[in-house]
């Protein structure tokens, strides 16, 4: 398995994997995968990764800024999606651990994740990678007529954003 930087030509497969996650009902409030322009504008240019096996893309990870304000330039939201056929094989772990390395190379000091409480696999993955649970945002949004809670997690870098003062 190879983890490499995302290339624009990867987007159709990335979009399909994203839609697979959406279809589970436990990955995001998003109802439909974003088109290229929406997705590209929502993600940081750096810190976009894909996981491949035998040249087949089986997962992706990326970071989205949480704010346009300069003070939050090192704070991002994590996205990790694994194709249905590749789940449970350690791919999410490989993607997230490499995303953490890449984030620190690009001066990101805080990673955030908002995960539905039903998505135990994703919560476990993040916890294994140094995230801590901050709390639960109750009834944060409505999805198909049901108000959904979101578990809020964060990971503070021990390498980046530490003041020497």
Number of C-alpha atoms within 10 A of each C-alpha: 13 15 19 14 17 19 10 10 8 15 17 12 17 24 18 14 21 24 19 18 21 18 15 11 16 16 21 18 16 14 12 14 18 14 11 13 8 10 14 14 10 15 18 14 12 14 23 21 24 25 22 16 12 8 9 13 20 23 27 31 23 27 25 21 19 16 12 8 8 8 8 14 15 19 23 23 17 23 22 24 25 25 20 13 8 14 14 11 10 11 23 25 17 15 25 22 17 16 23 22 13 18 24 19 14 12 15 24 22 23 23 24 22 21 23 21 16 15 15 12 13 21 21 11 17 25 15 12 13 14 21 17 16 11 10 16 15 11 12 13 13 11 14 9 7 9 11 18 18 20 19 19 21 21 19 17 19 10 11 16 14 10 5 4 3
